[in-house]
Amino acid sequence: QVQLVESGGGFVQAGGSLRLSCAASGSIFSFNVMGWYRQAPGKQRELVAVINSDDTPTYHNSVRGRFTISRDNAKIAVYLQMISLKPDDTAVYYCLAVAADKHNYWGQGTQVTVSS
Protein backbone atom coordinates (compact mmCIF):
# COMPACT_ATOMS: atom_id res chain seq x y z
CA GLN A 1 0.00 0.00 0.00
CA VAL A 2 1.34 3.41 -0.99
CA GLN A 3 0.89 6.47 1.20
CA LEU A 4 1.76 10.10 0.60
CA VAL A 5 2.33 12.20 3.68
CA GLU A 6 2.40 15.99 3.39
CA SER A 7 3.84 18.49 5.82
CA GLY A 8 4.74 22.15 5.97
CA GLY A 9 1.40 23.90 5.72
CA GLY A 10 0.43 26.63 8.11
CA PHE A 11 -0.58 30.22 8.63
CA VAL A 12 1.46 33.05 7.16
CA GLN A 13 1.02 36.72 6.39
CA ALA A 14 0.92 37.99 2.83
CA GLY A 15 4.42 38.19 1.41
CA GLY A 16 5.61 35.33 3.56
CA SER A 17 7.00 31.94 2.63
CA LEU A 18 6.25 28.29 3.26
CA ARG A 19 7.77 25.03 2.11
CA LEU A 20 5.58 21.99 1.58
CA SER A 21 6.96 18.48 1.63
CA CYS A 22 5.44 15.20 0.50
CA ALA A 23 7.06 11.84 1.10
CA ALA A 24 5.91 8.49 -0.20
CA SER A 25 6.03 5.21 1.65
CA GLY A 26 5.00 1.69 0.80
CA SER A 27 5.66 -0.74 -2.00
CA ILE A 28 6.75 1.63 -4.72
CA PHE A 29 10.14 2.81 -5.88
CA SER A 30 9.41 5.72 -8.17
CA PHE A 31 6.74 7.85 -9.76
CA ASN A 32 6.61 9.27 -13.26
CA VAL A 33 5.03 12.53 -12.16
CA MET A 34 4.81 14.18 -8.76
CA GLY A 35 3.21 17.44 -7.90
CA TRP A 36 0.80 19.63 -6.03
CA TYR A 37 -2.83 20.57 -6.45
CA ARG A 38 -4.88 22.88 -4.28
CA GLN A 39 -8.52 23.42 -3.47
CA ALA A 40 -9.91 26.61 -2.01
CA PRO A 41 -13.36 26.73 -0.36
CA GLY A 42 -16.10 26.64 -2.96
CA LYS A 43 -13.67 26.06 -5.82
CA GLN A 44 -12.52 23.09 -7.84
CA ARG A 45 -9.21 21.44 -7.21
CA GLU A 46 -6.57 22.96 -9.48
CA LEU A 47 -3.05 22.13 -10.53
CA VAL A 48 -0.37 24.20 -8.80
CA ALA A 49 2.81 22.58 -10.06
CA VAL A 50 3.96 19.18 -11.28
CA ILE A 51 7.37 17.79 -12.11
CA ASN A 52 8.10 14.78 -14.25
CA SER A 53 10.79 12.16 -14.00
CA ASP A 54 13.34 14.24 -15.92
CA ASP A 55 12.76 17.20 -13.57
CA THR A 56 10.76 19.24 -16.06
CA PRO A 57 8.31 21.43 -14.10
CA THR A 58 4.93 22.82 -15.06
CA TYR A 59 3.32 25.65 -13.13
CA HIS A 60 -0.07 27.27 -12.94
CA ASN A 61 0.22 30.79 -14.33
CA SER A 62 -0.75 32.33 -11.01
CA VAL A 63 2.23 30.82 -9.16
CA ARG A 64 4.94 30.95 -11.81
CA GLY A 65 7.88 32.96 -10.49
CA ARG A 66 6.75 32.59 -6.89
CA PHE A 67 6.62 28.82 -6.37
CA THR A 68 9.36 26.30 -7.09
CA ILE A 69 8.77 22.56 -7.29
CA SER A 70 11.51 20.01 -6.82
CA ARG A 71 11.78 16.30 -6.21
CA ASP A 72 14.17 13.87 -4.55
CA ASN A 73 13.91 10.51 -6.28
CA ALA A 74 16.07 8.77 -3.69
CA LYS A 75 13.62 9.78 -0.97
CA ILE A 76 10.57 9.51 -3.25
CA ALA A 77 9.62 13.01 -2.20
CA VAL A 78 8.40 16.22 -3.75
CA TYR A 79 8.66 19.74 -2.39
CA LEU A 80 7.02 23.08 -3.07
CA GLN A 81 8.83 26.24 -2.04
CA MET A 82 6.36 29.10 -1.92
CA ILE A 83 7.40 32.75 -1.62
CA SER A 84 5.55 36.04 -1.91
CA LEU A 85 2.39 34.31 -0.77
CA LYS A 86 -0.93 36.00 -1.40
CA PRO A 87 -4.33 35.58 0.26
CA ASP A 88 -5.50 33.95 -2.99
CA ASP A 89 -3.04 31.13 -2.31
CA THR A 90 -5.13 30.08 0.68
CA ALA A 91 -6.27 26.50 0.10
CA VAL A 92 -5.78 22.90 1.06
CA TYR A 93 -2.74 21.67 -0.84
CA TYR A 94 -2.68 18.06 -2.00
CA CYS A 95 0.29 16.02 -3.08
CA LEU A 96 -0.14 13.91 -6.20
CA ALA A 97 2.03 11.08 -7.46
CA VAL A 98 1.44 9.24 -10.72
CA ALA A 99 2.90 5.76 -11.01
CA ALA A 100 4.14 4.07 -14.16
CA ASP A 101 0.82 2.22 -14.45
CA LYS A 102 -0.95 5.64 -14.49
CA HIS A 103 -2.44 5.09 -11.04
CA ASN A 104 -2.84 8.36 -9.15
CA TYR A 105 -2.00 8.57 -5.48
CA TRP A 106 -3.11 11.51 -3.34
CA GLY A 107 -2.02 12.80 0.01
CA GLN A 108 -4.44 13.79 2.75
CA GLY A 109 -3.92 17.51 2.21
CA THR A 110 -2.28 20.27 4.19
CA GLN A 111 -3.86 23.65 4.90
CA VAL A 112 -2.14 26.84 3.78
CA THR A 113 -3.67 30.07 5.03
CA VAL A 114 -2.36 33.47 3.94
CA SER A 115 -3.68 36.52 5.75
CA SER A 116 -3.84 39.97 4.19
N, C-alpha and C positions, 0 to 999 in steps of 0.2 A: 504494500500500500504506500502510495506517495503522498507526502504532506508538504505544503508550502507554509512557512511561518514568517510573517511579516513583523517588523519592529521599526521604531523610529518616529512614529507619528506623534502628534502633540499639538499644543497651543502656542502660537507665535504671533507677534505683531506684524503688521504689514511692513515689508522690507526685510523681514528676517529670513532665516535659513533653517532648513531641516534636511536630514538625510534618512531616507527609507532604505531598509534592508529586507531581503527576502531570501531565505535559505530553504533548500529542499532536503528532504530526508526520505528514506524508504528504498525500494528496490528499483532504482533508476540511476543511470550514470551520467546522462547528459540530456539536454533539451535542444531542439533546433532553434526555437525562439523563446525568449524570456522578456517580460516587460511589465508595464503598469497601466492599469485602467483606473478610472475614478468615477464615483457617482455622487452627485450633489443631491440634496433633498428635492424631490419633485422632478428630477431630470433623469435622462437615460444614462446608463453607463457609457463612458467614452474612453477612447484610447488616449493615453498620455504620452507614452514612449515605449517602444519595443526595440530589442536588439537581437540580431540573428547570430548564427553560429560563427560568422566571420567578423563579428563586432561591428556590423553596419547598423547604425541607429536610425530610427524614424521617430519624429516628434510631431505632436499636435502643434498647429501653428501658434496657439496661444501660449505655449511654454518654450518654444524654440528660443535659445539664447539665455534662458533662465534656468532650465533644468538640464541635467546631464545624466544619462543612463550609462551604466557600465555593468560588466558581468565578470565573475570569477568562475571559470569552468572547473577548476580543481575543487572548489568548495560548493559547486552547483548553486551559485548565489547570483542575485542581481541586485543592483543598488540604484537609487535615484537621488541625486544631489539636487536640492531645490534652493535657489537663491531668489532674492527680490520677490518674495511671496506676496500675493495680492489676496484680498478677501474673496475674489472669485475662484481662488484655488481651493477654497474650503470644500471638502468632500471626504468620503471614505475612499481610500486608495487600496486597490486590490492588485496583488501580484498574479501574473499569468505565466504559465510555462507550457509550451507546446512540445510534445514528444515526437519522436520520429514517426510514430504511427498516427499522428495528427490528433491524438487525444489531448484535450485541454485540461490543465490542472489550475485550480484557483486557490488563492489564500483566503483567509477568513476576513481580511480587511483591516485597515488601520486608519483611525480618524486623524485628519489634518484640519485644524481650525486656524484661520488667519483673521485676526481682528483688525479693524480699520483705525 
